[in-house]
Amino acid sequence: MLNPNSRYYRIATAVYVAPDGREIVYLRRRFLPAGAAMPLLAEVEITGGDRLDLIAARVFGDPEQFWRICDANDAMNPFELTDEIGRLLRVAVPTFEG
């Protein structure tokens, strides 16, 4: 159902049975890892025009892996990560355990 590169790929599904008997399948909650505890691959300094997808493309070779940078920096709002020129962003070593 989900792409293997998705942050939700290894999240289990559950079933909610509605009052009318319909079964609704949904993804369970994804708990964010503690960014500071993730092994560091690199630190990237934000420059003018940087976007998370561009940084992910440079570091991981895949712009859709931007969420890994969000996780490593405990970001709830990804856009805030590139707001400040000169900010150092943590880039964690990708993990694929499940």
C-alpha positions as a Python dict, from the first residue, in 0.01 Angstrom:
ca = {
    (1, 'M'): (0, 0, 0),
    (2, 'L'): (281, 245, 82),
    (3, 'N'): (609, 317, -93),
    (4, 'P'): (909, 162, 89),
    (5, 'N'): (1064, 512, 111),
    (6, 'S'): (763, 647, 300),
    (7, 'R'): (795, 738, 666),
    (8, 'Y'): (478, 534, 719),
    (9, 'Y'): (592, 219, 537),
    (10, 'R'): (654, 10, 850),
    (11, 'I'): (358, 145, 1047),
    (12, 'A'): (99, -122, 1126),
    (13, 'T'): (-262, -90, 1024),
    (14, 'A'): (-564, -126, 1247),
    (15, 'V'): (-936, -160, 1185),
    (16, 'Y'): (-1209, 57, 1330),
    (17, 'V'): (-1558, -90, 1320),
    (18, 'A'): (-1809, 191, 1277),
    (19, 'P'): (-2148, 179, 1453),
    (20, 'D'): (-2308, 72, 1124),
    (21, 'G'): (-2069, -224, 1098),
    (22, 'R'): (-1839, -79, 830),
    (23, 'E'): (-1473, -165, 877),
    (24, 'I'): (-1237, 127, 827),
    (25, 'V'): (-868, 42, 793),
    (26, 'Y'): (-623, 308, 910),
    (27, 'L'): (-255, 347, 991),
    (28, 'R'): (-160, 345, 1355),
    (29, 'R'): (15, 646, 1498),
    (30, 'R'): (377, 709, 1404),
    (31, 'F'): (586, 813, 1702),
    (32, 'L'): (868, 1049, 1623),
    (33, 'P'): (1216, 941, 1720),
    (34, 'A'): (1429, 1162, 1945),
    (35, 'G'): (1636, 1355, 1692),
    (36, 'A'): (1935, 1409, 1920),
    (37, 'A'): (1960, 1033, 1980),
    (38, 'M'): (1979, 950, 1609),
    (39, 'P'): (2332, 878, 1478),
    (40, 'L'): (2466, 1181, 1294),
    (41, 'L'): (2560, 1147, 927),
    (42, 'A'): (2626, 1515, 860),
    (43, 'E'): (2537, 1868, 949),
    (44, 'V'): (2417, 2098, 671),
    (45, 'E'): (2432, 2476, 692),
    (46, 'I'): (2127, 2650, 549),
    (47, 'T'): (2201, 2894, 267),
    (48, 'G'): (1971, 3116, 63),
    (49, 'G'): (1726, 2918, -147),
    (50, 'D'): (1772, 2592, 43),
    (51, 'R'): (1472, 2363, 70),
    (52, 'L'): (1446, 2033, 252),
    (53, 'D'): (1380, 1839, -67),
    (54, 'L'): (1694, 1984, -226),
    (55, 'I'): (1902, 1902, 82),
    (56, 'A'): (1759, 1547, 89),
    (57, 'A'): (1842, 1505, -280),
    (58, 'R'): (2204, 1611, -216),
    (59, 'V'): (2252, 1400, 96),
    (60, 'F'): (2037, 1092, 31),
    (61, 'G'): (1996, 1105, -346),
    (62, 'D'): (1617, 1120, -302),
    (63, 'P'): (1421, 1443, -244),
    (64, 'E'): (1131, 1249, -92),
    (65, 'Q'): (1351, 1160, 205),
    (66, 'F'): (1317, 1515, 345),
    (67, 'W'): (1122, 1368, 637),
    (68, 'R'): (1443, 1209, 767),
    (69, 'I'): (1588, 1558, 815),
    (70, 'C'): (1269, 1664, 992),
    (71, 'D'): (1296, 1366, 1229),
    (72, 'A'): (1663, 1436, 1306),
    (73, 'N'): (1576, 1795, 1400),
    (74, 'D'): (1255, 1723, 1595),
    (75, 'A'): (1062, 1937, 1347),
    (76, 'M'): (687, 1962, 1368),
    (77, 'N'): (684, 2235, 1100),
    (78, 'P'): (933, 2145, 824),
    (79, 'F'): (928, 2495, 674),
    (80, 'E'): (1085, 2642, 988),
    (81, 'L'): (1400, 2435, 935),
    (82, 'T'): (1512, 2645, 638),
    (83, 'D'): (1390, 2986, 759),
    (84, 'E'): (1720, 3091, 918),
    (85, 'I'): (2027, 3133, 695),
    (86, 'G'): (2331, 2982, 868),
    (87, 'R'): (2133, 2735, 1078),
    (88, 'L'): (2293, 2393, 1109),
    (89, 'L'): (2060, 2103, 1040),
    (90, 'R'): (2128, 1754, 1168),
    (91, 'V'): (2114, 1481, 904),
    (92, 'A'): (2088, 1140, 1067),
    (93, 'V'): (2210, 810, 931),
    (94, 'P'): (1911, 648, 758),
    (95, 'T'): (1777, 348, 943),
    (96, 'F'): (1555, 85, 792),
    (97, 'E'): (1462, -132, 1087),
    (98, 'G'): (1101, -222, 1132),
}
